[in-house]
Amino acid sequence: PEPTQAPTEAPTTKPTPTIPPAKEVCKEAKADLAFLVDGSWSIGDDNFMKITHFLYSTMGSLDLIGPDGTQVCHMIIPTTMSIQPIF
């Protein structure tokens, strides 16, 4: 029989960050960003939490939120629609 080979070293890759940094090309950009969110609970708790995490990570990656950068609003659409802070 052949001898057992020595184990290989564990990979040294860094884990991806949960909130990506703003891209250099976007740092000076001004934009209006709106999110439409299903709030009827027909999507279930797990999917609603996925949406919530997406919103936090997306907004966390913006360099500047406000009149001098990206203005953000979200609309929660349950049985009837309500608008949260508008542009």
PDB file of N, CA, C and O in Angstrom:
ATOM      1  N   PRO A   1       0.821  -1.199   0.000  1.00  0.00           N
ATOM      2  CA  PRO A   1       0.000   0.000   0.000  1.00  0.00           C
ATOM      3  C   PRO A   1       0.868   1.267   0.000  1.00  0.00           C
ATOM      4  O   PRO A   1       2.008   1.274   0.465  1.00  0.00           O
ATOM      5  N   GLU A   2       0.279   2.327  -0.539  1.00  0.00           N
ATOM      6  CA  GLU A   2       0.978   3.615  -0.597  1.00  0.00           C
ATOM      7  C   GLU A   2       0.863   4.339   0.744  1.00  0.00           C
ATOM      8  O   GLU A   2      -0.143   4.203   1.441  1.00  0.00           O
ATOM      9  N   PRO A   3       1.888   5.104   1.102  1.00  0.00           N
ATOM     10  CA  PRO A   3       1.820   5.850   2.371  1.00  0.00           C
ATOM     11  C   PRO A   3       0.789   6.979   2.281  1.00  0.00           C
ATOM     12  O   PRO A   3       0.529   7.515   1.204  1.00  0.00           O
ATOM     13  N   THR A   4       0.221   7.321   3.410  1.00  0.00           N
ATOM     14  CA  THR A   4      -0.757   8.418   3.479  1.00  0.00           C
ATOM     15  C   THR A   4      -0.040   9.739   3.289  1.00  0.00           C
ATOM     16  O   THR A   4       1.001   9.984   3.900  1.00  0.00           O
ATOM     17  N   GLN A   5      -0.600  10.591   2.438  1.00  0.00           N
ATOM     18  CA  GLN A   5       0.018  11.889   2.189  1.00  0.00           C
ATOM     19  C   GLN A   5      -0.293  12.852   3.332  1.00  0.00           C
ATOM     20  O   GLN A   5      -1.308  12.728   4.016  1.00  0.00           O
ATOM     21  N   ALA A   6       0.601  13.805   3.516  1.00  0.00           N
ATOM     22  CA  ALA A   6       0.414  14.822   4.561  1.00  0.00           C
ATOM     23  C   ALA A   6      -0.801  15.684   4.220  1.00  0.00           C
ATOM     24  O   ALA A   6      -1.067  15.937   3.045  1.00  0.00           O
ATOM     25  N   PRO A   7      -1.540  16.136   5.233  1.00  0.00           N
ATOM     26  CA  PRO A   7      -2.714  16.977   4.952  1.00  0.00           C
ATOM     27  C   PRO A   7      -2.289  18.317   4.365  1.00  0.00           C
ATOM     28  O   PRO A   7      -1.200  18.815   4.650  1.00  0.00           O
ATOM     29  N   THR A   8      -3.155  18.889   3.550  1.00  0.00           N
ATOM     30  CA  THR A   8      -2.883  20.205   2.968  1.00  0.00           C
ATOM     31  C   THR A   8      -3.254  21.284   3.976  1.00  0.00           C
ATOM     32  O   THR A   8      -4.049  21.052   4.887  1.00  0.00           O
ATOM     33  N   GLU A   9      -2.669  22.464   3.802  1.00  0.00           N
ATOM     34  CA  GLU A   9      -2.970  23.573   4.712  1.00  0.00           C
ATOM     35  C   GLU A   9      -4.362  24.124   4.411  1.00  0.00           C
ATOM     36  O   GLU A   9      -4.842  24.052   3.279  1.00  0.00           O
ATOM     37  N   ALA A  10      -4.996  24.670   5.434  1.00  0.00           N
ATOM     38  CA  ALA A  10      -6.323  25.278   5.269  1.00  0.00           C
ATOM     39  C   ALA A  10      -6.202  26.534   4.416  1.00  0.00           C
ATOM     40  O   ALA A  10      -5.189  27.230   4.489  1.00  0.00           O
ATOM     41  N   PRO A  11      -7.224  26.838   3.603  1.00  0.00           N
ATOM     42  CA  PRO A  11      -7.165  28.051   2.783  1.00  0.00           C
ATOM     43  C   PRO A  11      -7.091  29.297   3.658  1.00  0.00           C
ATOM     44  O   PRO A  11      -7.634  29.321   4.763  1.00  0.00           O
ATOM     45  N   THR A  12      -6.427  30.318   3.165  1.00  0.00           N
ATOM     46  CA  THR A  12      -6.253  31.556   3.931  1.00  0.00           C
ATOM     47  C   THR A  12      -7.072  32.704   3.356  1.00  0.00           C
ATOM     48  O   THR A  12      -6.707  33.866   3.532  1.00  0.00           O
ATOM     49  N   THR A  13      -8.160  32.403   2.679  1.00  0.00           N
ATOM     50  CA  THR A  13      -8.985  33.459   2.106  1.00  0.00           C
ATOM     51  C   THR A  13      -9.765  34.162   3.214  1.00  0.00           C
ATOM     52  O   THR A  13     -10.170  33.548   4.201  1.00  0.00           O
ATOM     53  N   LYS A  14      -9.962  35.458   3.026  1.00  0.00           N
ATOM     54  CA  LYS A  14     -10.714  36.237   4.004  1.00  0.00           C
ATOM     55  C   LYS A  14     -12.208  36.073   3.732  1.00  0.00           C
ATOM     56  O   LYS A  14     -12.611  35.990   2.572  1.00  0.00           O
ATOM     57  N   PRO A  15     -13.035  36.024   4.776  1.00  0.00           N
ATOM     58  CA  PRO A  15     -14.476  35.960   4.543  1.00  0.00           C
ATOM     59  C   PRO A  15     -14.971  37.282   3.957  1.00  0.00           C
ATOM     60  O   PRO A  15     -14.422  38.342   4.258  1.00  0.00           O
ATOM     61  N   THR A  16     -15.990  37.219   3.136  1.00  0.00           N
ATOM     62  CA  THR A  16     -16.535  38.437   2.546  1.00  0.00           C
ATOM     63  C   THR A  16     -17.212  39.265   3.631  1.00  0.00           C
ATOM     64  O   THR A  16     -17.853  38.707   4.522  1.00  0.00           O
ATOM     65  N   PRO A  17     -17.079  40.589   3.569  1.00  0.00           N
ATOM     66  CA  PRO A  17     -17.715  41.431   4.581  1.00  0.00           C
ATOM     67  C   PRO A  17     -19.239  41.389   4.433  1.00  0.00           C
ATOM     68  O   PRO A  17     -19.761  41.165   3.341  1.00  0.00           O
ATOM     69  N   THR A  18     -19.931  41.605   5.531  1.00  0.00           N
ATOM     70  CA  THR A  18     -21.390  41.587   5.464  1.00  0.00           C
ATOM     71  C   THR A  18     -21.931  42.875   4.860  1.00  0.00           C
ATOM     72  O   THR A  18     -22.990  42.865   4.233  1.00  0.00           O
ATOM     73  N   ILE A  19     -21.216  43.986   5.040  1.00  0.00           N
ATOM     74  CA  ILE A  19     -21.614  45.251   4.418  1.00  0.00           C
ATOM     75  C   ILE A  19     -20.464  45.699   3.533  1.00  0.00           C
ATOM     76  O   ILE A  19     -19.402  46.071   4.033  1.00  0.00           O
ATOM     77  N   PRO A  20     -20.668  45.667   2.205  1.00  0.00           N
ATOM     78  CA  PRO A  20     -19.564  46.044   1.312  1.00  0.00           C
ATOM     79  C   PRO A  20     -19.288  47.543   1.385  1.00  0.00           C
ATOM     80  O   PRO A  20     -20.208  48.333   1.594  1.00  0.00           O
ATOM     81  N   PRO A  21     -18.034  47.938   1.214  1.00  0.00           N
ATOM     82  CA  PRO A  21     -17.723  49.372   1.221  1.00  0.00           C
ATOM     83  C   PRO A  21     -18.261  50.037  -0.042  1.00  0.00           C
ATOM     84  O   PRO A  21     -18.449  49.382  -1.067  1.00  0.00           O
ATOM     85  N   ALA A  22     -18.505  51.341   0.040  1.00  0.00           N
ATOM     86  CA  ALA A  22     -18.971  52.083  -1.134  1.00  0.00           C
ATOM     87  C   ALA A  22     -17.883  52.059  -2.197  1.00  0.00           C
ATOM     88  O   ALA A  22     -16.700  52.211  -1.892  1.00  0.00           O
ATOM     89  N   LYS A  23     -18.285  51.869  -3.432  1.00  0.00           N
ATOM     90  CA  LYS A  23     -17.321  51.857  -4.527  1.00  0.00           C
ATOM     91  C   LYS A  23     -16.827  53.281  -4.777  1.00  0.00           C
ATOM     92  O   LYS A  23     -17.581  54.245  -4.643  1.00  0.00           O
ATOM     93  N   GLU A  24     -15.563  53.397  -5.138  1.00  0.00           N
ATOM     94  CA  GLU A  24     -14.968  54.720  -5.353  1.00  0.00           C
ATOM     95  C   GLU A  24     -15.759  55.538  -6.359  1.00  0.00           C
ATOM     96  O   GLU A  24     -15.953  56.739  -6.170  1.00  0.00           O
ATOM     97  N   VAL A  25     -16.212  54.901  -7.419  1.00  0.00           N
ATOM     98  CA  VAL A  25     -16.917  55.630  -8.468  1.00  0.00           C
ATOM     99  C   VAL A  25     -18.262  56.162  -7.970  1.00  0.00           C
ATOM    100  O   VAL A  25     -18.787  57.119  -8.539  1.00  0.00           O
ATOM    101  N   CYS A  26     -18.824  55.568  -6.930  1.00  0.00           N
ATOM    102  CA  CYS A  26     -20.138  55.964  -6.432  1.00  0.00           C
ATOM    103  C   CYS A  26     -20.076  56.939  -5.263  1.00  0.00           C
ATOM    104  O   CYS A  26     -21.108  57.473  -4.854  1.00  0.00           O
ATOM    105  N   LYS A  27     -18.911  57.178  -4.727  1.00  0.00           N
ATOM    106  CA  LYS A  27     -18.826  57.981  -3.508  1.00  0.00           C
ATOM    107  C   LYS A  27     -19.352  59.396  -3.680  1.00  0.00           C
ATOM    108  O   LYS A  27     -19.923  59.948  -2.740  1.00  0.00           O
ATOM    109  N   GLU A  28     -19.181  59.990  -4.827  1.00  0.00           N
ATOM    110  CA  GLU A  28     -19.634  61.358  -5.051  1.00  0.00           C
ATOM    111  C   GLU A  28     -21.000  61.427  -5.726  1.00  0.00           C
ATOM    112  O   GLU A  28     -21.516  62.517  -5.972  1.00  0.00           O
ATOM    113  N   ALA A  29     -21.583  60.282  -6.023  1.00  0.00           N
ATOM    114  CA  ALA A  29     -22.852  60.259  -6.757  1.00  0.00           C
ATOM    115  C   ALA A  29     -24.018  60.680  -5.878  1.00  0.00           C
ATOM    116  O   ALA A  29     -24.036  60.408  -4.678  1.00  0.00           O
ATOM    117  N   LYS A  30     -24.992  61.348  -6.488  1.00  0.00           N
ATOM    118  CA  LYS A  30     -26.245  61.668  -5.815  1.00  0.00           C
ATOM    119  C   LYS A  30     -27.325  60.838  -6.497  1.00  0.00           C
ATOM    120  O   LYS A  30     -27.339  60.712  -7.721  1.00  0.00           O
ATOM    121  N   ALA A  31     -28.215  60.282  -5.715  1.00  0.00           N
ATOM    122  CA  ALA A  31     -29.262  59.436  -6.281  1.00  0.00           C
ATOM    123  C   ALA A  31     -30.466  59.428  -5.351  1.00  0.00           C
ATOM    124  O   ALA A  31     -30.363  59.755  -4.169  1.00  0.00           O
ATOM    125  N   ASP A  32     -31.594  59.053  -5.903  1.00  0.00           N
ATOM    126  CA  ASP A  32     -32.801  58.793  -5.129  1.00  0.00           C
ATOM    127  C   ASP A  32     -33.046  57.295  -5.208  1.00  0.00           C
ATOM    128  O   ASP A  32     -33.086  56.730  -6.301  1.00  0.00           O
ATOM    129  N   LEU A  33     -33.207  56.657  -4.078  1.00  0.00           N
ATOM    130  CA  LEU A  33     -33.347  55.216  -4.023  1.00  0.00           C
ATOM    131  C   LEU A  33     -34.607  54.875  -3.242  1.00  0.00           C
ATOM    132  O   LEU A  33     -34.777  55.316  -2.105  1.00  0.00           O
ATOM    133  N   ALA A  34     -35.489  54.089  -3.851  1.00  0.00           N
ATOM    134  CA  ALA A  34     -36.745  53.702  -3.195  1.00  0.00           C
ATOM    135  C   ALA A  34     -36.832  52.182  -3.126  1.00  0.00           C
ATOM    136  O   ALA A  34     -36.501  51.487  -4.087  1.00  0.00           O
ATOM    137  N   PHE A  35     -37.273  51.680  -1.995  1.00  0.00           N
ATOM    138  CA  PHE A  35     -37.483  50.253  -1.798  1.00  0.00           C
ATOM    139  C   PHE A  35     -38.967  49.997  -1.588  1.00  0.00           C
ATOM    140  O   PHE A  35     -39.606  50.675  -0.783  1.00  0.00           O
ATOM    141  N   LEU A  36     -39.519  49.031  -2.301  1.00  0.00           N
ATOM    142  CA  LEU A  36     -40.891  48.573  -2.094  1.00  0.00           C
ATOM    143  C   LEU A  36     -40.816  47.257  -1.345  1.00  0.00           C
ATOM    144  O   LEU A  36     -40.188  46.309  -1.817  1.00  0.00           O
ATOM    145  N   VAL A  37     -41.454  47.187  -0.178  1.00  0.00           N
ATOM    146  CA  VAL A  37     -41.344  46.017   0.681  1.00  0.00           C
ATOM    147  C   VAL A  37     -42.731  45.429   0.917  1.00  0.00           C
ATOM    148  O   VAL A  37     -43.659  46.139   1.303  1.00  0.00           O
ATOM    149  N   ASP A  38     -42.861  44.134   0.684  1.00  0.00           N
ATOM    150  CA  ASP A  38     -44.116  43.428   0.953  1.00  0.00           C
ATOM    151  C   ASP A  38     -44.255  43.283   2.461  1.00  0.00           C
ATOM    152  O   ASP A  38     -43.467  42.578   3.090  1.00  0.00           O
ATOM    153  N   GLY A  39     -45.238  43.936   3.039  1.00  0.00           N
ATOM    154  CA  GLY A  39     -45.449  43.878   4.476  1.00  0.00           C
ATOM    155  C   GLY A  39     -46.699  43.108   4.852  1.00  0.00           C
ATOM    156  O   GLY A  39     -47.169  43.214   5.985  1.00  0.00           O
ATOM    157  N   SER A  40     -47.244  42.338   3.932  1.00  0.00           N
ATOM    158  CA  SER A  40     -48.504  41.634   4.189  1.00  0.00           C
ATOM    159  C   SER A  40     -48.304  40.327   4.936  1.00  0.00           C
ATOM    160  O   SER A  40     -49.284  39.697   5.331  1.00  0.00           O
ATOM    161  N   TRP A  41     -47.078  39.904   5.138  1.00  0.00           N
ATOM    162  CA  TRP A  41     -46.713  38.653   5.784  1.00  0.00           C
ATOM    163  C   TRP A  41     -47.076  37.429   4.959  1.00  0.00           C
ATOM    164  O   TRP A  41     -46.953  36.304   5.443  1.00  0.00           O
ATOM    165  N   SER A  42     -47.524  37.629   3.712  1.00  0.00           N
ATOM    166  CA  SER A  42     -47.778  36.477   2.846  1.00  0.00           C
ATOM    167  C   SER A  42     -46.465  35.809   2.434  1.00  0.00           C
ATOM    168  O   SER A  42     -46.468  34.662   1.986  1.00  0.00           O
ATOM    169  N   ILE A  43     -45.355  36.512   2.583  1.00  0.00           N
ATOM    170  CA  ILE A  43     -44.049  35.951   2.220  1.00  0.00           C
ATOM    171  C   ILE A  43     -43.421  35.173   3.369  1.00  0.00           C
ATOM    172  O   ILE A  43     -42.437  34.463   3.161  1.00  0.00           O
ATOM    173  N   GLY A  44     -43.961  35.290   4.564  1.00  0.00           N
ATOM    174  CA  GLY A  44     -43.456  34.536   5.710  1.00  0.00           C
ATOM    175  C   GLY A  44     -42.349  35.253   6.454  1.00  0.00           C
ATOM    176  O   GLY A  44     -41.729  36.180   5.933  1.00  0.00           O
ATOM    177  N   ASP A  45     -42.112  34.813   7.676  1.00  0.00           N
ATOM    178  CA  ASP A  45     -41.109  35.439   8.543  1.00  0.00           C
ATOM    179  C   ASP A  45     -39.700  35.358   7.967  1.00  0.00           C
ATOM    180  O   ASP A  45     -38.969  36.348   7.984  1.00  0.00           O
ATOM    181  N   ASP A  46     -39.310  34.193   7.460  1.00  0.00           N
ATOM    182  CA  ASP A  46     -37.936  34.012   6.962  1.00  0.00           C
ATOM    183  C   ASP A  46     -37.633  34.940   5.791  1.00  0.00           C
ATOM    184  O   ASP A  46     -36.579  35.576   5.757  1.00  0.00           O
ATOM    185  N   ASN A  47     -38.552  35.019   4.832  1.00  0.00           N
ATOM    186  CA  ASN A  47     -38.317  35.882   3.676  1.00  0.00           C
ATOM    187  C   ASN A  47     -38.363  37.356   4.064  1.00  0.00           C
ATOM    188  O   ASN A  47     -37.626  38.163   3.499  1.00  0.00           O
ATOM    189  N   PHE A  48     -39.215  37.717   5.017  1.00  0.00           N
ATOM    190  CA  PHE A  48     -39.245  39.105   5.473  1.00  0.00           C
ATOM    191  C   PHE A  48     -37.915  39.472   6.132  1.00  0.00           C
ATOM    192  O   PHE A  48     -37.427  40.588   5.955  1.00  0.00           O
ATOM    193  N   MET A  49     -37.331  38.552   6.882  1.00  0.00           N
ATOM    194  CA  MET A  49     -36.026  38.816   7.508  1.00  0.00           C
ATOM    195  C   MET A  49     -34.928  38.931   6.452  1.00  0.00           C
ATOM    196  O   MET A  49     -34.004  39.728   6.608  1.00  0.00           O
ATOM    197  N   LYS A  50     -35.020  38.143   5.379  1.00  0.00           N
ATOM    198  CA  LYS A  50     -34.042  38.264   4.287  1.00  0.00           C
ATOM    199  C   LYS A  50     -34.118  39.654   3.671  1.00  0.00           C
ATOM    200  O   LYS A  50     -33.093  40.268   3.377  1.00  0.00           O
ATOM    201  N   ILE A  51     -35.330  40.143   3.478  1.00  0.00           N
ATOM    202  CA  ILE A  51     -35.516  41.489   2.920  1.00  0.00           C
ATOM    203  C   ILE A  51     -34.930  42.531   3.867  1.00  0.00           C
ATOM    204  O   ILE A  51     -34.247  43.459   3.433  1.00  0.00           O
ATOM    205  N   THR A  52     -35.198  42.375   5.156  1.00  0.00           N
ATOM    206  CA  THR A  52     -34.681  43.311   6.153  1.00  0.00           C
ATOM    207  C   THR A  52     -33.153  43.336   6.136  1.00  0.00           C
ATOM    208  O   THR A  52     -32.557  44.413   6.168  1.00  0.00           O
ATOM    209  N   HIS A  53     -32.520  42.184   6.087  1.00  0.00           N
ATOM    210  CA  HIS A  53     -31.052  42.118   6.031  1.00  0.00           C
ATOM    211  C   HIS A  53     -30.534  42.751   4.745  1.00  0.00           C
ATOM    212  O   HIS A  53     -29.512  43.438   4.761  1.00  0.00           O
ATOM    213  N   PHE A  54     -31.227  42.528   3.632  1.00  0.00           N
ATOM    214  CA  PHE A  54     -30.819  43.143   2.362  1.00  0.00           C
ATOM    215  C   PHE A  54     -30.857  44.665   2.467  1.00  0.00           C
ATOM    216  O   PHE A  54     -29.928  45.344   2.031  1.00  0.00           O
ATOM    217  N   LEU A  55     -31.941  45.204   3.051  1.00  0.00           N
ATOM    218  CA  LEU A  55     -32.057  46.656   3.187  1.00  0.00           C
ATOM    219  C   LEU A  55     -30.939  47.219   4.060  1.00  0.00           C
ATOM    220  O   LEU A  55     -30.325  48.224   3.703  1.00  0.00           O
ATOM    221  N   TYR A  56     -30.670  46.580   5.202  1.00  0.00           N
ATOM    222  CA  TYR A  56     -29.602  47.051   6.077  1.00  0.00           C
ATOM    223  C   TYR A  56     -28.249  47.012   5.383  1.00  0.00           C
ATOM    224  O   TYR A  56     -27.480  47.967   5.485  1.00  0.00           O
ATOM    225  N   SER A  57     -27.942  45.931   4.680  1.00  0.00           N
ATOM    226  CA  SER A  57     -26.632  45.830   4.037  1.00  0.00           C
ATOM    227  C   SER A  57     -26.516  46.804   2.868  1.00  0.00           C
ATOM    228  O   SER A  57     -25.446  47.369   2.643  1.00  0.00           O
ATOM    229  N   THR A  58     -27.600  47.009   2.123  1.00  0.00           N
ATOM    230  CA  THR A  58     -27.563  47.944   1.004  1.00  0.00           C
ATOM    231  C   THR A  58     -27.373  49.369   1.502  1.00  0.00           C
ATOM    232  O   THR A  58     -26.525  50.103   0.994  1.00  0.00           O
ATOM    233  N   MET A  59     -28.160  49.756   2.493  1.00  0.00           N
ATOM    234  CA  MET A  59     -28.038  51.123   3.013  1.00  0.00           C
ATOM    235  C   MET A  59     -26.716  51.321   3.741  1.00  0.00           C
ATOM    236  O   MET A  59     -26.160  52.419   3.727  1.00  0.00           O
ATOM    237  N   GLY A  60     -26.211  50.274   4.374  1.00  0.00           N
ATOM    238  CA  GLY A  60     -24.935  50.378   5.059  1.00  0.00           C
ATOM    239  C   GLY A  60     -23.766  50.568   4.119  1.00  0.00           C
ATOM    240  O   GLY A  60     -22.718  51.065   4.531  1.00  0.00           O
ATOM    241  N   SER A  61     -23.923  50.183   2.859  1.00  0.00           N
ATOM    242  CA  SER A  61     -22.833  50.328   1.899  1.00  0.00           C
ATOM    243  C   SER A  61     -22.836  51.697   1.226  1.00  0.00           C
ATOM    244  O   SER A  61     -21.904  52.023   0.491  1.00  0.00           O
ATOM    245  N   LEU A  62     -23.869  52.501   1.466  1.00  0.00           N
ATOM    246  CA  LEU A  62     -23.914  53.838   0.867  1.00  0.00           C
ATOM    247  C   LEU A  62     -22.969  54.762   1.621  1.00  0.00           C
ATOM    248  O   LEU A  62     -22.888  54.716   2.849  1.00  0.00           O
ATOM    249  N   ASP A  63     -22.262  55.592   0.883  1.00  0.00           N
ATOM    250  CA  ASP A  63     -21.265  56.469   1.476  1.00  0.00           C
ATOM    251  C   ASP A  63     -21.911  57.622   2.240  1.00  0.00           C
ATOM    252  O   ASP A  63     -21.467  57.956   3.338  1.00  0.00           O
ATOM    253  N   LEU A  64     -22.952  58.235   1.676  1.00  0.00           N
ATOM    254  CA  LEU A  64     -23.590  59.386   2.294  1.00  0.00           C
ATOM    255  C   LEU A  64     -25.080  59.321   2.021  1.00  0.00           C
ATOM    256  O   LEU A  64     -25.504  59.288   0.866  1.00  0.00           O
ATOM    257  N   ILE A  65     -25.874  59.303   3.077  1.00  0.00           N
ATOM    258  CA  ILE A  65     -27.328  59.297   2.938  1.00  0.00           C
ATOM    259  C   ILE A  65     -27.845  60.660   3.347  1.00  0.00           C
ATOM    260  O   ILE A  65     -27.562  61.127   4.451  1.00  0.00           O
ATOM    261  N   GLY A  66     -28.604  61.309   2.463  1.00  0.00           N
ATOM    262  CA  GLY A  66     -29.161  62.627   2.749  1.00  0.00           C
ATOM    263  C   GLY A  66     -29.169  63.484   1.500  1.00  0.00           C
ATOM    264  O   GLY A  66     -28.838  63.001   0.417  1.00  0.00           O
ATOM    265  N   PRO A  67     -29.542  64.752   1.631  1.00  0.00           N
ATOM    266  CA  PRO A  67     -29.654  65.640   0.469  1.00  0.00           C
ATOM    267  C   PRO A  67     -28.367  65.785  -0.340  1.00  0.00           C
ATOM    268  O   PRO A  67     -28.422  66.043  -1.543  1.00  0.00           O
ATOM    269  N   ASP A  68     -27.219  65.622   0.299  1.00  0.00           N
ATOM    270  CA  ASP A  68     -25.948  65.762  -0.419  1.00  0.00           C
ATOM    271  C   ASP A  68     -25.430  64.453  -0.983  1.00  0.00           C
ATOM    272  O   ASP A  68     -24.368  64.427  -1.604  1.00  0.00           O
ATOM    273  N   GLY A  69     -26.165  63.360  -0.776  1.00  0.00           N
ATOM    274  CA  GLY A  69     -25.740  62.048  -1.274  1.00  0.00           C
ATOM    275  C   GLY A  69     -26.927  61.293  -1.826  1.00  0.00           C
ATOM    276  O   GLY A  69     -27.637  61.793  -2.699  1.00  0.00           O
ATOM    277  N   THR A  70     -27.145  60.095  -1.324  1.00  0.00           N
ATOM    278  CA  THR A  70     -28.265  59.271  -1.753  1.00  0.00           C
ATOM    279  C   THR A  70     -29.436  59.484  -0.807  1.00  0.00           C
ATOM    280  O   THR A  70     -29.302  59.331   0.407  1.00  0.00           O
ATOM    281  N   GLN A  71     -30.574  59.836  -1.366  1.00  0.00           N
ATOM    282  CA  GLN A  71     -31.788  59.969  -0.569  1.00  0.00           C
ATOM    283  C   GLN A  71     -32.543  58.653  -0.671  1.00  0.00           C
ATOM    284  O   GLN A  71     -32.737  58.123  -1.765  1.00  0.00           O
ATOM    285  N   VAL A  72     -32.965  58.131   0.467  1.00  0.00           N
ATOM    286  CA  VAL A  72     -33.552  56.804   0.532  1.00  0.00           C
ATOM    287  C   VAL A  72     -34.944  56.876   1.137  1.00  0.00           C
ATOM    288  O   VAL A  72     -35.183  57.609   2.097  1.00  0.00           O
ATOM    289  N   CYS A  73     -35.863  56.102   0.559  1.00  0.00           N
ATOM    290  CA  CYS A  73     -37.172  55.923   1.182  1.00  0.00           C
ATOM    291  C   CYS A  73     -37.574  54.470   0.993  1.00  0.00           C
ATOM    292  O   CYS A  73     -37.038  53.765   0.138  1.00  0.00           O
ATOM    293  N   HIS A  74     -38.521  54.042   1.799  1.00  0.00           N
ATOM    294  CA  HIS A  74     -39.057  52.694   1.592  1.00  0.00           C
ATOM    295  C   HIS A  74     -40.564  52.747   1.726  1.00  0.00           C
ATOM    296  O   HIS A  74     -41.109  53.513   2.521  1.00  0.00           O
ATOM    297  N   MET A  75     -41.224  51.922   0.937  1.00  0.00           N
ATOM    298  CA  MET A  75     -42.669  51.806   0.979  1.00  0.00           C
ATOM    299  C   MET A  75     -43.004  50.396   1.413  1.00  0.00           C
ATOM    300  O   MET A  75     -42.567  49.425   0.797  1.00  0.00           O
ATOM    301  N   ILE A  76     -43.784  50.288   2.480  1.00  0.00           N
ATOM    302  CA  ILE A  76     -44.238  48.990   2.944  1.00  0.00           C
ATOM    303  C   ILE A  76     -45.626  48.780   2.360  1.00  0.00           C
ATOM    304  O   ILE A  76     -46.529  49.590   2.565  1.00  0.00           O
ATOM    305  N   ILE A  77     -45.783  47.683   1.631  1.00  0.00           N
ATOM    306  CA  ILE A  77     -47.045  47.425   0.949  1.00  0.00           C
ATOM    307  C   ILE A  77     -47.760  46.252   1.620  1.00  0.00           C
ATOM    308  O   ILE A  77     -47.524  45.099   1.258  1.00  0.00           O
ATOM    309  N   PRO A  78     -48.635  46.533   2.600  1.00  0.00           N
ATOM    310  CA  PRO A  78     -49.464  45.476   3.178  1.00  0.00           C
ATOM    311  C   PRO A  78     -50.771  45.411   2.401  1.00  0.00           C
ATOM    312  O   PRO A  78     -50.761  45.536   1.177  1.00  0.00           O
ATOM    313  N   THR A  79     -51.880  45.222   3.074  1.00  0.00           N
ATOM    314  CA  THR A  79     -53.173  45.243   2.399  1.00  0.00           C
ATOM    315  C   THR A  79     -53.427  46.627   1.806  1.00  0.00           C
ATOM    316  O   THR A  79     -53.935  46.746   0.691  1.00  0.00           O
ATOM    317  N   THR A  80     -53.073  47.666   2.551  1.00  0.00           N
ATOM    318  CA  THR A  80     -53.115  49.037   2.038  1.00  0.00           C
ATOM    319  C   THR A  80     -51.703  49.579   2.079  1.00  0.00           C
ATOM    320  O   THR A  80     -50.901  49.140   2.903  1.00  0.00           O
ATOM    321  N   MET A  81     -51.385  50.511   1.222  1.00  0.00           N
ATOM    322  CA  MET A  81     -50.019  50.999   1.115  1.00  0.00           C
ATOM    323  C   MET A  81     -49.823  52.241   1.972  1.00  0.00           C
ATOM    324  O   MET A  81     -50.694  53.110   2.021  1.00  0.00           O
ATOM    325  N   SER A  82     -48.673  52.325   2.653  1.00  0.00           N
ATOM    326  CA  SER A  82     -48.284  53.531   3.375  1.00  0.00           C
ATOM    327  C   SER A  82     -46.882  53.897   2.950  1.00  0.00           C
ATOM    328  O   SER A  82     -46.052  53.021   2.707  1.00  0.00           O
ATOM    329  N   ILE A  83     -46.613  55.184   2.858  1.00  0.00           N
ATOM    330  CA  ILE A  83     -45.290  55.650   2.436  1.00  0.00           C
ATOM    331  C   ILE A  83     -44.553  56.148   3.656  1.00  0.00           C
ATOM    332  O   ILE A  83     -45.061  56.983   4.405  1.00  0.00           O
ATOM    333  N   GLN A  84     -43.338  55.630   3.857  1.00  0.00           N
ATOM    334  CA  GLN A  84     -42.476  56.096   4.931  1.00  0.00           C
ATOM    335  C   GLN A  84     -41.732  57.321   4.373  1.00  0.00           C
ATOM    336  O   GLN A  84     -42.039  57.736   3.256  1.00  0.00           O
ATOM    337  N   PRO A  85     -40.790  57.908   5.078  1.00  0.00           N
ATOM    338  CA  PRO A  85     -40.192  59.171   4.649  1.00  0.00           C
ATOM    339  C   PRO A  85     -39.991  59.275   3.132  1.00  0.00           C
ATOM    340  O   PRO A  85     -39.374  58.409   2.511  1.00  0.00           O
ATOM    341  N   ILE A  86     -40.520  60.341   2.561  1.00  0.00           N
ATOM    342  CA  ILE A  86     -40.424  60.539   1.113  1.00  0.00           C
ATOM    343  C   ILE A  86     -39.232  61.408   0.785  1.00  0.00           C
ATOM    344  O   ILE A  86     -38.647  62.034   1.669  1.00  0.00           O
ATOM    345  N   PHE A  87     -38.872  61.448  -0.482  1.00  0.00           N
ATOM    346  CA  PHE A  87     -37.706  62.215  -0.933  1.00  0.00           C
ATOM    347  C   PHE A  87     -37.920  63.688  -0.682  1.00  0.00           C
ATOM    348  O   PHE A  87     -37.050  64.500  -0.993  1.00  0.00           O
TER     349      PHE A  87
END
